[in-house]
Amino acid sequence: MDGYESVDTTSRSGTGARVYFSTDRDIDLYELEELCDAVGWSRRPLRKVKKAIQYSFLVVTMWEMRGKKRRLIGFSRATSDHAFNATIWDVVVHPDFQGKGLGKALMNYSIKRLRSQDISNITLFADPHVVNFYRNLGFMPDPEGIKGMFWYPNR
């Protein structure tokens, strides 16, 4: 299948189906919204989600394939300066597929794709309940002790 890379995660999915990764940006935004709803994320305007995908350096989707039927079960994207740095955003795995190693597979695939573009510094922001997940993948707090800073518009 064009644009898809099969990954040996059949036994991990627990469904008997195949799992594939894709970097194709032609994503059904409503299907992505359903995935984000399934994990309890706040809804975002679809026009902004579309723009975020369009301007991302890397977009990775993870699909469950049963015969010719496919289901979006994971997503991540990264922004980058196209030379040194990338930041991973919006990592999501459907709750039915969590705890099976598929989040790790999604992250490893994303990191592999970034490294293949010679990106050497990969960062992300993590909610407190998933910090250990990312630590187990080799992410750590900034070793140089630099504190991130944020600016938000007045609300």
Stockholm file with secondary structure:
# STOCKHOLM 1.0

chainA/1-155         MDGYESVDTTSRSGTGARVYFSTDRDIDLYELEELCDAVGWSRRPLRKVKKAIQYSFLVVTMWEMRGKKRRLIGFSRATSDHAFNATIWDVVVHPDFQGKGLGKALMNYSIKRLRSQDISNITLFADPHVVNFYRNLGFMPDPEGIKGMFWYPNR
#=GR chainA/1-155 SS CTTEEEESCHHHHSSSCEEEEECCCCCCHHHHHHHHHHTTCCCCCHHHHHHHHHTCSEEEEEEEEETTEEEEEEEEEEEECSSSEEEEEEEEECGGGTTTTHHHHHHHHHHHHHHHTTCCEEEECCCGGGHHHHHTTTCCSCTTCCCCCCCCCCC
#=GC SS_cons         CTTEEEESCHHHHSSSCEEEEECCCCCCHHHHHHHHHHTTCCCCCHHHHHHHHHTCSEEEEEEEEETTEEEEEEEEEEEECSSSEEEEEEEEECGGGTTTTHHHHHHHHHHHHHHHTTCCEEEECCCGGGHHHHHTTTCCSCTTCCCCCCCCCCC
//
